[in-house]
Amino acid sequence: MGRRSVGMDKLVEHWTVLDDELELVAGKRGATRLGFALLLKHYTQHGRFPRGRAEFPDEVVAFVAGQMKVSAAEFDSYQWAGSTIEYHRAQIREHLGFRVCSVQDAEKLTAWLAADVAHAERNGDRVREELLKHCREESIEPPTPDRITRMVRSALHTAEDAWFGRIAARLTAQVRARVLALVAAADDAEEDRDGAEAGGGESVLSLVKAMPGNVSLESMLREIRKLTAIRAIGLPASLFADVAPKVLASWRQRAAVESPSHLRRRSDEATVTLLSALLVEREREVTDSLVDLLIATVHRIGARAERKVTNELINAFKRVSGKENILFAVAEASLAEPDGEVREVVFPAVRGGEQTLRELVHEYKTKGPVYRRTVQTTLKASYTNHYRKGLIELLGVLEFRSSNSAYRPVIDALELVQRYAKAGNTTYYPLGEVAPAHRGTTGQWAEMVHRADRRGRQRIVRMVYEVATFQALRERLRCKEVWVVGAGRWRNPDEDLPRDFEARRTEHYGELRKPLNPAVFTASLRQEMEQALGSLDEALPELDWVQVTERKAGAIKFTAPEAQEEPRNLRRVKSEVSRRWNAVPLIDMLKEAVLRTGCLKAVAVLASSGHLAPEVLAERLMLAIYAYGTNAGIRSVAGGAHGHTEEEIRYVRRRYLTPEAARQIAIEIANATFAARDAGLWGSGSTAVASDSTHFRSWDQNLFTEWHSRYGGRGILVYWHVERGAVVVHSQTLRASASEVAAMVEGAIRHGTTMRVEGNYVDSHGQSEIGFGVTRLLNVDLLPRIKQINRVRLYRPNAGEPGAYPNLQAALTRPIRWDVINANYDQVIKYATAIRTGTASTEAILSRFTRAASHPAYQAMLEIGRAQRTCFVARYLRDRDLQREIEEGLNVVESWNAANAVIYYGKGGEISTNRREEVEMAALCLRILQASLVYVNTLMLQDVLAEPPWAALLGPADRRGLTPLFWQHVRPYGEVRLDLGARLDIGTRASAGGN
């Protein structure tokens, strides 16, 4: 693998030989002198000796050689085995105060790892990092890599066994028996069922593992039954209170993928702990699913009622034009003959006569209050006759709360609804019963909620009150003003915030690079606004692509930049790639990426205690990735020439290829691509990504698939973050209704690769004021394509300056409310910290910042976003290069979406599963295949362009348009043949060095 060059700052900081170190090299000459100095500085920096020449970049060797006054070429003759290097190592250890790791040291280190690290961290690589760090602190030379691996495995095993014993001891004998009974009655065959619905007679464990069905009464009742079954086990709420979330998640994952027979073979303590973790996590997930079903069901009741009424009226509906003329004609005729008859005076005055007036009355009824009352009546009937059963039962298993006293009436109303849930056909609540008034009962529903009975007394209509209450509950849940006890995504929003914020306020502000004083923050932002608006105001007369004047269509008239020069020689370069590597099977692109990057190492470590040979495991993992990433399916792939059966591939997929493992594989390939790039060809590392979503059709018997109006069908979204060099750094599977702004923020700050993301190109969905506000606080430069830029309003930085920026007056609006930002500055920083640290998902946090929310931080975030968007628009309108940069960045992600259709070809590109994890796995494996394609193409292009005749072809336009995202030379279809011994013939200049 290629290495990034070492800068002079790093060379001076880490590779300068100090005075006391010069005394050690005195008397040594040539290769011995240079080799000793390099070993010494490497040990000083890393706390261990290098394993060979490959660990020293050429810049480092040259820099140290210059200090030693020895030719850098001498290092090639340094002996890496024998008495000389052993003597050098002893000298260096003695000088730095280190000692060789003894057997006693290894035992103590392993015990320390188990007690202090492995109890809260199950990732072997991170445990290894902590071990090396601790060795350095204790002045112990790290053991050999193989010995370290054994110590890490031992510590992980010891820590886990200790946890299993503690967790099992916290449960009573009766609860442990109920947990163990889950696998005693379960059948392995049930594990292979797909979809949310299972047949009758399923085990409790199968019921618990099953995903929710589509939005329906049956799905809601089944989820209620599932939640009841989990709670019947009787696990204490604090069972895992002291267990790290990542450890709990790993146990839950193992219990979910292991068959009942495998779980039965474990010790009782291990089985009880793993199953308890699954139950606790599933209880939260099922609670979330019930809230999702409640929100979707209440919406569906209303939407179907409106659609039904509309369809009934649409045939009779006819739009009457010229209403103003009709009114004038009727008024004029009536005034002329006030004593005349309507049929003789008014009807003749209107064109069309009586029929036109009838149509006008009908239109008013179908669009006005009568139409609304008809919809409400239909909605009430749909609720009463069908959905009420599930919603009422749901109130019995979910506990709703609110931290805002303003929404207490909604909670009280739910209690009233539940109290009279079994009151039979009673039309009204009893006299004297106080029905809490809330927003749902005082708006459009007021007339139907309150009705006079036969004696003329104002009463509360019970069923209508219930409908209005559920609608109010839905609106408050969506912005988390009302939350649910025991939920995950719908939990108390205060739990989304970092608990240590008060104690570590200064540190958190520092991580966000924000001042503690709100006045300093607002002064800086105000100054940026003044500079951006001032620069645009000054430059505007000279800009021939922007006009700002008063006009009906919007104050800003903007002309997009002309297309840049087309690359002329890239087609020839790609044709040469196709000539050298013709019709390469896609599975071979994946294999080459895997073997060169070693990206399966994390999975191999997890499987190290199993019976599978590493080569066999690698082949089956690649086949599973290929099956999911192309949508061909495991059954189809198993028929290829590779020697692995369908059952073997399915087992490896279920046991080892978890979403987290797949995500890590994709990250490793992305990092390898960054490291393999030739800076002279691709330029310095990019700090900006482009993000957009792709719509995939999918089965809809689940809660995740939704209708998408823009794409006109049911499916899911995969949201990509792609670097300008076509390397994908992050992917997410989303519902159609999910916030793409939250997805954009999530990927920009939590991508996990070595790339430093400072800017994000995004399509028009990212231009929201909340998006600008959040990214400003997180130090990400939001660079959207502005939709309807002609109607964008620029906010003023200062009040009391109506004459400022005279050339922009037509586009200016009110001043920013800096006082609102100052008053809520600490709160918005707390929310930004929650997003940065991941105490909750970005979508869960941003759900509080919706137009339905009344949270004070929402207004502050809006004002920050308005100020930031003003700065961006002013910069965008002035800077032609920025306009082209955004277009080029978005073109990359659009090309990425085009590649999706080529690679994900199976089953017509439809995701054919109802399981949420399977949907996520399909997206992740598609990401791995595309990342592999880009990685290998990068090496191929560098191999071709390393030859001077081909490099000389590239002009400025060619270099600008050069991309490794192309597939003319790749064959994604056909029989799957996998042979680890057959490799692509790519030169070693840009390739990775080994597995």
Buried (B, 14 or more C-beta within 10 A) or exposed (E): BBBEEBEEEBBEEBBEBEEEBEEBBEEBEBBBBBBBBBBBBBBBEBBBBBEEEEEBBEBBBBBBBEBBEBBBEBBEEBEEEEEBBEEBBEBBBEBBEBEEBEEEBBEBBBEBBBEBBBBBBBBBEBBBEBBBEBBBEBEBBBBEEEEBBBBBBBBBEBBBBBBBEBBBEBBEEEBBEBBBBBBEEBBEEBBEBBBBBBEEEBBBBBBBBBBBBBBBBEBBBBBBBBBEBBBEBEBEEEBBEEBEEEBBBBBBBBBBBBBBEBBBEBEBBBBBBBBBBBBBBBBBBBBBBBBBBBBBBBBBBBEBBBEBBBEEBEEEBEEBEEEEEBEEBBEEBBEEEEEEEEEEBBBEBBEEEEEBBEBBEBBBBBEEEEBBBBBBBBBBBBBBEEBBBBBBBBBEBBBBEBEEEEBBBBBBBBEBBBEBBEEEEEEBBEEEEEBBBBBBBEEBBEEBBBBEEEEEEEBBBBBBBBBBBBBBBBBBBBBBBBBBEBBBBBBBBEBBBBEEBEEBBEEBBEBBEBBEEBEEBBEEBBEBBBBBBBBBBEBBEEBEBBBBEEEEEBBBBBEEEEEEEEBEBBEEBBEBBBEBBEEBBBBBBBBBBBBBBBBBBBBBBBBEEEEBEBEBBBBBBBBBBBBBBBBBBBEBBBEBEBEBEBEBBBBBBBBBBBBBBBBBBBBBBBBBBBBBBBEEBBBEBBEBBBBBBBBBBBBBBBBBBBEBEEBEBBBBBBBBBBBBBBBBBBBBBBBBEBBBBBBBBBBBBBBBBBBEBEBBBBBEBBBBBBBBBBBBBBBBBBBBBBEEBBEBBBBBBEEEEEEBBEBBBBBBEEBBBBEBBBBBBBBBBBBBBBBBBEBBBBBBBBBBBBEEBEBEBBBBBBBBBBBBBBBBBBBBBBBEEBBBBBBBBBBBBBBBBEBBEBBBBBBEBBBBBBBBBBBBBBBBBBBBBBBBBBBBBBBBBBBBBBEEEBEEBBEEBBEBBBBBBBBEBBBBEEEBEBEBEEEBEBEEEBBBEEE
